Amino acid sequence: MPAKRFAVEQIIAKLREAEKLQGEGLTIPQTCKRAADLGPDLLPLAANYGALKEDEAQRLKALEQENSRLKRIVAEQALDISMLKDVARGKF
């Protein structure tokens, strides 16, 4: 069964809930049990998304998508350049 994936906004909401529960005096294991739908991934998620607000997380996601699109474009251009150099040398 594949792992359940959460939207960034859902993760941030759960982290805020966990912070609130810890503020009420619950220990980390008790907090993880209360936020059980995130499961054991609570601490790594807190490391990645702990300081972000929802609008910042949305912007981060958009920037990551743009970055991957630009990397794909650069890779395609590098491949085109390599093919053209091979053709110019007669290695085809």
C-alpha positions as CSV (number, residue, x, y, z in Angstrom):
1,M,0.0,0.0,0.0
2,P,1.5,3.3,-1.0
3,A,2.3,6.0,1.5
4,K,-0.3,8.6,2.1
5,R,0.7,12.0,0.8
6,F,-0.5,15.2,2.3
7,A,-0.7,18.7,0.8
8,V,1.7,21.2,2.2
9,E,-1.2,23.2,3.7
10,Q,-2.4,20.0,5.6
11,I,1.1,19.4,6.9
12,I,1.4,22.9,8.2
13,A,-2.0,22.8,9.8
14,K,-1.1,19.5,11.6
15,L,2.2,21.0,12.7
16,R,0.4,24.0,14.2
17,E,-2.0,21.6,15.9
18,A,1.0,19.7,17.3
19,E,2.6,22.9,18.6
20,K,-0.6,23.8,20.3
21,L,-0.9,20.4,22.0
22,Q,2.7,20.6,23.2
23,G,1.9,24.0,24.5
24,E,-0.8,22.4,26.6
25,G,1.8,20.2,28.2
26,L,1.6,17.0,26.2
27,T,4.8,15.1,25.5
28,I,6.1,14.5,22.0
29,P,4.8,10.8,21.9
30,Q,1.4,11.9,23.2
31,T,1.3,14.7,20.6
32,C,2.2,12.2,17.8
33,K,-0.6,9.9,18.9
34,R,-3.1,12.8,18.8
35,A,-1.9,13.8,15.3
36,A,-1.9,10.1,14.3
37,D,-2.8,10.7,10.7
38,L,0.6,12.1,10.1
39,G,2.1,9.1,11.8
40,P,5.8,8.8,12.5
41,D,6.6,11.4,9.9
42,L,5.8,14.3,12.3
43,L,9.4,15.2,13.2
44,P,10.9,15.1,9.7
45,L,7.9,17.2,8.5
46,A,8.5,19.7,11.3
47,A,12.1,20.0,10.1
48,N,11.0,20.8,6.6
49,Y,7.9,22.8,7.1
50,G,8.0,23.9,10.7
51,A,8.7,27.6,10.2
52,L,6.6,28.1,7.1
53,K,3.2,29.8,6.9
54,E,0.6,28.5,4.4
55,D,1.2,31.2,1.8
56,E,5.0,30.7,2.1
57,A,4.5,27.0,1.6
58,Q,2.4,27.6,-1.5
59,R,5.1,29.9,-2.9
60,L,7.8,27.3,-2.1
61,K,5.8,24.6,-4.0
62,A,5.4,26.9,-7.0
63,L,9.1,27.7,-7.0
64,E,10.0,24.0,-6.8
65,Q,7.8,23.2,-9.8
66,E,9.3,26.1,-11.8
67,N,12.8,24.9,-10.8
68,S,12.1,21.4,-12.0
69,R,10.7,22.7,-15.3
70,L,13.8,24.9,-15.9
71,K,16.1,21.9,-15.1
72,R,14.2,19.8,-17.6
73,I,14.6,22.6,-20.3
74,V,18.4,22.9,-19.5
75,A,18.8,19.1,-19.8
76,E,17.0,19.0,-23.1
77,Q,19.2,21.9,-24.4
78,A,22.4,20.1,-23.3
79,L,21.2,17.0,-25.1
80,D,20.6,19.0,-28.3
81,I,24.0,20.6,-28.1
82,S,25.6,17.2,-27.6
83,M,23.8,15.8,-30.6
84,L,24.8,18.7,-32.8
85,K,28.4,18.4,-31.8
86,D,28.4,14.7,-32.6
87,V,26.8,15.4,-36.0
88,A,29.4,18.1,-36.7
89,R,32.2,15.6,-35.9
90,G,30.6,12.9,-38.0
91,K,29.9,10.5,-35.2
92,F,26.4,9.4,-36.1
